[in-house]
Amino acid sequence: MKFVLPVAPMPVSQARPAPRPQPGKRLKVGLLHNGKPNGDAIIQSVFDALAVRGIAADSVSHSKPQAGEPLTAAMLEELKHCDLVVTALAN
């Protein structure tokens, strides 16, 4: 798994689409609520839509206490084992 820090833009020549899962594979989805009001509702609705379509099999859910705080090392460790992570900004 590769993590990219958003400190500088990646040259377009280096950008590649994320690999697609095998057809029929159900994904482990990370849900990261950043602490903003209503963000959890948006994230849950995305997960529900994935589950209804048979895409999501399981989820790992974490909530940051405040939007401006970074993830804890324990949160990051658990989320990095997910096939994808959904987060949202909301008010």
Phi and psi restraints in degrees (value plus and minus 20) as a CYANA .aco file:
   2 LYS   PHI    -135.9   -95.9
   2 LYS   PSI     110.4   150.4
   3 PHE   PHI    -127.2   -87.2
   3 PHE   PSI     115.7   155.7
   4 VAL   PHI    -135.1   -95.1
   4 VAL   PSI     105.0   145.0
   5 LEU   PHI    -103.2   -63.2
   5 LEU   PSI     112.6   152.6
   6 PRO   PHI    -101.5   -61.5
   6 PRO   PSI      32.3    72.3
   7 VAL   PHI    -120.2   -80.2
   7 VAL   PSI     -37.9     2.1
   8 ALA   PHI    -171.9  -131.9
   8 ALA   PSI     125.2   165.2
   9 PRO   PHI     -87.0   -47.0
   9 PRO   PSI     124.9   164.9
  10 MET   PHI    -105.2   -65.2
  10 MET   PSI     111.6   151.6
  11 PRO   PHI     -77.5   -37.5
  11 PRO   PSI     118.9   158.9
  12 VAL   PHI     -75.6   -35.6
  12 VAL   PSI     -54.1   -14.1
  13 SER   PHI     -83.7   -43.7
  13 SER   PSI     -40.9    -0.9
  14 GLN   PHI    -117.1   -77.1
  14 GLN   PSI     -32.4     7.6
  15 ALA   PHI     -93.0   -53.0
  15 ALA   PSI     115.7   155.7
  16 ARG   PHI    -155.6  -115.6
  16 ARG   PSI     123.0   163.0
  17 PRO   PHI     -83.3   -43.3
  17 PRO   PSI     129.2   169.2
  18 ALA   PHI     -85.7   -45.7
  18 ALA   PSI     125.5   165.5
  19 PRO   PHI     -82.7   -42.7
  19 PRO   PSI     122.1   162.1
  20 ARG   PHI    -108.2   -68.2
  20 ARG   PSI     124.1   164.1
  21 PRO   PHI     -89.2   -49.2
  21 PRO   PSI     138.6   178.6
  22 GLN   PHI     -83.5   -43.5
  22 GLN   PSI     123.2   163.2
  23 PRO   PHI     -75.2   -35.2
  23 PRO   PSI     113.0   153.0
  24 GLY   PHI      67.5   107.5
  24 GLY   PSI     -32.3     7.7
  25 LYS   PHI     -92.9   -52.9
  25 LYS   PSI     108.8   148.8
  26 ARG   PHI    -113.0   -73.0
  26 ARG   PSI     115.8   155.8
  27 LEU   PHI    -117.8   -77.8
  27 LEU   PSI     130.9   170.9
  28 LYS   PHI    -111.0   -71.0
  28 LYS   PSI      98.6   138.6
  29 VAL   PHI    -128.4   -88.4
  29 VAL   PSI     107.6   147.6
  30 GLY   PHI    -107.8   -67.8
  30 GLY   PSI     114.4   154.4
  31 LEU   PHI    -135.8   -95.8
  31 LEU   PSI      96.4   136.4
  32 LEU   PHI    -138.4   -98.4
  32 LEU   PSI      85.9   125.9
  33 HIS   PHI    -107.4   -67.4
  33 HIS   PSI     103.2   143.2
  34 ASN   PHI    -104.6   -64.6
  34 ASN   PSI     -19.9    20.1
  35 GLY   PHI      78.8   118.8
  35 GLY   PSI     -26.6    13.4
  36 LYS   PHI     -98.2   -58.2
  36 LYS   PSI     126.5   166.5
  37 PRO   PHI     -76.9   -36.9
  37 PRO   PSI     116.1   156.1
  38 ASN   PHI      52.5    92.5
  38 ASN   PSI     -24.1    15.9
  39 GLY   PHI     -81.2   -41.2
  39 GLY   PSI     -57.9   -17.9
  40 ASP   PHI     -83.7   -43.7
  40 ASP   PSI     -55.2   -15.2
  41 ALA   PHI     -87.0   -47.0
  41 ALA   PSI     -60.6   -20.6
  42 ILE   PHI     -84.7   -44.7
  42 ILE   PSI     -67.3   -27.3
  43 ILE   PHI     -80.8   -40.8
  43 ILE   PSI     -63.9   -23.9
  44 GLN   PHI     -84.2   -44.2
  44 GLN   PSI     -58.0   -18.0
  45 SER   PHI     -87.0   -47.0
  45 SER   PSI     -54.9   -14.9
  46 VAL   PHI     -86.1   -46.1
  46 VAL   PSI     -65.3   -25.3
  47 PHE   PHI     -81.1   -41.1
  47 PHE   PSI     -65.1   -25.1
  48 ASP   PHI     -78.4   -38.4
  48 ASP   PSI     -61.0   -21.0
  49 ALA   PHI     -84.5   -44.5
  49 ALA   PSI     -60.2   -20.2
  50 LEU   PHI     -85.8   -45.8
  50 LEU   PSI     -59.6   -19.6
  51 ALA   PHI     -86.5   -46.5
  51 ALA   PSI     -63.1   -23.1
  52 VAL   PHI     -81.2   -41.2
  52 VAL   PSI     -55.0   -15.0
  53 ARG   PHI    -103.1   -63.1
  53 ARG   PSI     -18.6    21.4
  54 GLY   PHI      56.0    96.0
  54 GLY   PSI      -1.6    38.4
  55 ILE   PHI    -111.6   -71.6
  55 ILE   PSI     -60.9   -20.9
  56 ALA   PHI    -116.8   -76.8
  56 ALA   PSI     111.4   151.4
  57 ALA   PHI    -125.0   -85.0
  57 ALA   PSI     -55.1   -15.1
  58 ASP   PHI    -170.1  -130.1
  58 ASP   PSI     141.5   181.5
  59 SER   PHI    -159.1  -119.1
  59 SER   PSI     134.7   174.7
  60 VAL   PHI    -142.2  -102.2
  60 VAL   PSI     104.0   144.0
  61 SER   PHI    -138.1   -98.1
  61 SER   PSI     113.4   153.4
  62 HIS   PHI    -157.1  -117.1
  62 HIS   PSI     128.9   168.9
  63 SER   PHI    -146.9  -106.9
  63 SER   PSI     108.7   148.7
  64 LYS   PHI    -100.2   -60.2
  64 LYS   PSI     123.6   163.6
  65 PRO   PHI     -85.1   -45.1
  65 PRO   PSI     -53.3   -13.3
  66 GLN   PHI    -163.2  -123.2
  66 GLN   PSI     128.6   168.6
  67 ALA   PHI     -79.7   -39.7
  67 ALA   PSI     -54.6   -14.6
  68 GLY   PHI    -101.1   -61.1
  68 GLY   PSI     -23.9    16.1
  69 GLU   PHI    -112.0   -72.0
  69 GLU   PSI     126.0   166.0
  70 PRO   PHI     -96.4   -56.4
  70 PRO   PSI     146.1   186.1
  71 LEU   PHI     -84.2   -44.2
  71 LEU   PSI     130.5   170.5
  72 THR   PHI     -98.6   -58.6
  72 THR   PSI     141.5   181.5
  73 ALA   PHI     -80.5   -40.5
  73 ALA   PSI     -56.6   -16.6
  74 ALA   PHI     -86.4   -46.4
  74 ALA   PSI     -61.1   -21.1
  75 MET   PHI     -81.8   -41.8
  75 MET   PSI     -68.6   -28.6
  76 LEU   PHI     -81.1   -41.1
  76 LEU   PSI     -62.2   -22.2
  77 GLU   PHI     -79.6   -39.6
  77 GLU   PSI     -63.1   -23.1
  78 GLU   PHI     -92.6   -52.6
  78 GLU   PSI     -61.4   -21.4
  79 LEU   PHI     -88.5   -48.5
  79 LEU   PSI     -48.2    -8.2
  80 LYS   PHI     -90.6   -50.6
  80 LYS   PSI     -30.5     9.5
  81 HIS   PHI    -113.1   -73.1
  81 HIS   PSI     -15.6    24.4
  82 CYS   PHI    -107.5   -67.5
  82 CYS   PSI     136.6   176.6
  83 ASP   PHI     -94.3   -54.3
  83 ASP   PSI     -50.6   -10.6
  84 LEU   PHI    -176.6  -136.6
  84 LEU   PSI     136.9   176.9
  85 VAL   PHI    -146.3  -106.3
  85 VAL   PSI     112.2   152.2
  86 VAL   PHI    -128.8   -88.8
  86 VAL   PSI     110.6   150.6
  87 THR   PHI    -159.0  -119.0
  87 THR   PSI     146.7   186.7
  88 ALA   PHI    -172.8  -132.8
  88 ALA   PSI     132.3   172.3
  89 LEU   PHI    -127.2   -87.2
  89 LEU   PSI     110.8   150.8
  90 ALA   PHI    -173.9  -133.9
  90 ALA   PSI     143.0   183.0
